[in-house]
Each structure stands twice: as C-alpha cells, then as structure tokens.
Amino acid sequence: MIRKYRLRAAPLVFITFTLGLPGIPLARLIVPEDDLPVTLKVSMLVLLSTVYLGIIWFWRAATFVYRDHVAVRQLFRTRRTVWSDVLSIESEGNPASPRTMLLDREGRLFALPGGVGAQPDEVRAIEDRWARSRGEGWTPPADAFVLAARHRASARESALVWAILLAGGSFLVVLVAGVALNFRSEWEGDEIPWLFQAVGFVPVVVFVAVQQVAGRLLRRRIRRTFPDPV
C-alpha cells in the first residue's frame, strides 16, 4: 500500500460526539423502563442503531492506493479496482463539498472517501499513480459513456436524498402525532398508541422503500435515455 486516506481525527470525533452522545441517555432512559412496551423499546433501538451505523461508516470509509489498484472501503465492503480498469479520475469542482470521482470500465462513477477531494495535491498524486500504472492499452472513454455514468450516479444520489428527507419527515409526523395523542388522552405503558410505538420503525422502513422505489424509477428513466446496457 502506498497511501491511505481517511477523515482526520477532529471531524471524526466531532461527528461521533454530535450524533452519538444524545443516543446514550435516551437508550438508558428507555431500555430499563418496565412500564414501556417492548415494541417501543425495540423501535427506538432500531432508530439509534441506524445513527450509530452512520457513525461507523464515517470511521470506516477510506481510500487505499496500491501500486496495482485502488481500494474504496465502505461500511460493509471494500471495492477494489485495478488501475487499467479506471477510465477517469476527476474532481467535481464544488467548493462546498469537494469530491474526487472515479469512473471504471463498468460505468460506475463513485467518490473516493476519506477527504481526498479536500487535498488537491493528493488528488494529483493519485492521478499520477493512475497514469503510470494504467498501461499502454488505456483509451479515454466516449463522451456518451461518461454522460450516462454521471446520470446514473446522480440518480443514486437523488434517490438517497429523497429517502433521507422523507424518512426524517415521517419521523417528525409520527412524533407530532404521538404528542397530539398524549394531549388528548394521558397514555401510559401499554396504552401508548401503536403509531407512536413505531416511531423508530417508520423512518427506517420509509428510507428503504423510498430509496428502492426512487432508484428504480430514476434508473428506468436513464435507460430510456441511454439504452445501452450497463
């Protein structure tokens, strides 16, 4: 391995404390309480688990540069791409969120995590390694191929954004509904409405459903525009 890129300790600690600390007193308040129904406890634990999985992703996400390939480590897997299969490495050019994008021969366009895009010198170093290691048979991709890859990547991100927004909205709706029901009638223990007991389940289900449905609809639209298989 030549170089490993990951977020610095300061932002990782900030993310961990900002997102992780509020969940600890909440779990200690809910889990030991005997008067609360099991459904509500499990529901809140599911919601907290998704938050902590996000924190773990920030800690695990990294880019590894080797002499013969580049590896991108995510939450549950590590994607390895040999340099000869890399078609382009370029920065998005967005000052608010600089990212370095890699395009491979299969038409997958994905970001190199670990803060690579925030370090222009390191981006150039990766590009130099790629230029030296990709081989003489490398040819630049066709414009239509690159455009299709960008549209697919944009579709994945759009589906993710919609899933996050609607999941957050569903959480607020369930929370407000529970508060409203509490004002109408004082409920305790098993009398807590089922809707409020599902306050942790609902956002997770909405997130998965919206991401899948939106992703399929956007991919279908892209296939009509770019009929070539990917």
N, C-alpha and C positions, 0 to 999 in steps of 0.2 A: 504494500500500500504506500502510495506517495503522499497523500494528504487526506485528512478527514475534516469535513465541515459540519458544524452544528451550532445552534444558538449559543451565545455566551451565557455565563452563569447568571449575570444580573437579570436579563429578561426572563430566564427560566425560573429563577427564584420569585420574581415579581408575579409571573403567571401562576405559579404554584400557590403562593400566599393569597393572591386576589381571588382565584377560583376555588381553591381547595379548603382554605380555613373556614369559610362560612358553613361548609357542609358538616364539619366535625361536631359543633354544638347542636346542629339540627338533628344529626343521627343520634347523639347522646340523649337528646330530649325525646325523640320518638320511639326508638327501639325498646328501651326499658319500660316504657309506659304500658301497664297492663290493661288500662281501660280503652286503649285504642285498638281497633280491629286489625287483624293480621293483614288484610288487603291494603289498608292504608300504609302500614309499615313497609310492606314489600314494594308498594308503589313508589314511596319516597326513596327507598334504597335503589330502585331501578333508575330513578332520575339522578340521584347522586352518582351512581356508577357511570353514567354517560359523561358526567362532568369530569370525573377522575380519569376516564379513558382518554378524554381530550387532553388532560394534563400529561398523561403518559405519552401521548402522541408527540407533544412538543419536546419531551425529553428524549424520545427515541429517534425522531426524524433527523436524518443526517445524510450527507452525500460523501461517498468514498471514491477517491480517484486512485485507480491502479494503473499499472503500465499497459495492460491489455484491455481494460474495460472500466466502466464507471458503474457504481452501485448506489441505488437510492433506497434507504431504509425507511419504511413506514411503520405503522402500528403493528400489523400482523405479518408483514412480508418484506422481503428485500428484492428489488428489481435490479437485475444485472444486464448491462448492455455492452457488448464488445464495441470497440471504437469503430470498427469497419461497418457496423450497423447504425451508427449515428449519422444522420443526414444534416443536422444543423444544431448549433448552439448559439442562442442569441438572447439578449436582454429585452424585456418588454418595453423598457423606456418609460415606465410610470414612476415618477419621483416619489409618489406617496407610498407605493408598495413595489419596490424594485424586485423583480424575479428573473431568474435565468431559466429559459425554457430549452428543453432537449427534444428533438424530433428524431424518431427512429424509423427504420425501414418498414415497420408495420403500420405506420401512420399515426403512432401515438405521440402526442405532444404533452409533456408534463414538466412540472417545475422541479428544479434541483433544490431541495430543502436545506436548512442549516445556515441560512443567512448568506448564501453565495452571492445573490444579486446585489447585496449591500456593499460588496467589496469588488470594485471594478478591476483592480489588479489581479485578484484571484480568478475572476471570470476570464480574463485574458490568458492567465496561466493554464486554465482548463482547456480553452480553445487551442492554445499552442500544443498541449499534450495530444489533443484530438487530431490536430493537423499532422503531427509527426507519426501518429500511430494508426491512422485510418486506412493506410495502404494506397497503392497507386491506382487501384481499380475504382476508387471513390468518384462518384459523379454527383453534382448538385441535383437536388430534387426538382421536379417540374413545378411550376407555379400553381397549377391546379391541385397537385398533391399537397402542397403546403397550405393552400387555402382551405381544402377540405379538412386537414388536420386541425387547423385553427378553429374552424366552425365546430368540430366535434369537441374540442377542449372547452370552447365557450359554452356549448350545450351542457357539458358536465357541470361546469361552474354555475350556470344559471339554475340547473336543477337543484344543486346544493344550496344556493342562496334562497330559492323558493321554499325548500324543505326547512331551512333554519327559521325563516320568517314565519311560516305557518305553524311550525312546532312551538315557537315562542308565543305566537298569538293564541294557540289552543291552550297553552298553559295558563295564560292570563285570563282567558274566558272561563276555564274551569275554576280557577282561583276566585275570580269575582263572583261566579255563580255560588260557590261554597260560602263566601262571606254573606251574600244576599240571603241564602237559605238560613244561615245562622241568625240573621236579624229577624227573620220571620218566625223561627221557632228554635229555641235553645236545644241543640242536639249534643249528645254525649255518647262516647263509646260506640256501641253497635248501631246507634241511631244516626250516625254520620251518614249522609246520603252517599249512595254508591258513586255518583258522579264525582264528588269530592275525594272519595277514596281512590279514584283512578287518576288523581292529579299528576302522578308520576308516569303512569302508563300512557296516557293520552298523547303527550308530546312525542314520546318515542315512536308510538305507532304512526302518528301523523308524519313525523320526519321520514320514516322508512317508506311509507306509502307515497308521499308526495315526491320524494326523490326518485322512486322507481317509475311512477306514472309520468312525471315531468321529463325524466331522462328518456323514456321510450318515445314520448311524443316529439321531443326535440330531435332525437336520432332519426325518427321516421321522416321528419321534415328535411333533415340534412340528406338522407338517402335519396329523396326525390330530387334534391338539387344536385347531389353528387352521386350518381347511380353506381359508380364503380365500387365493388366490394372492398371491405377493409379487414 
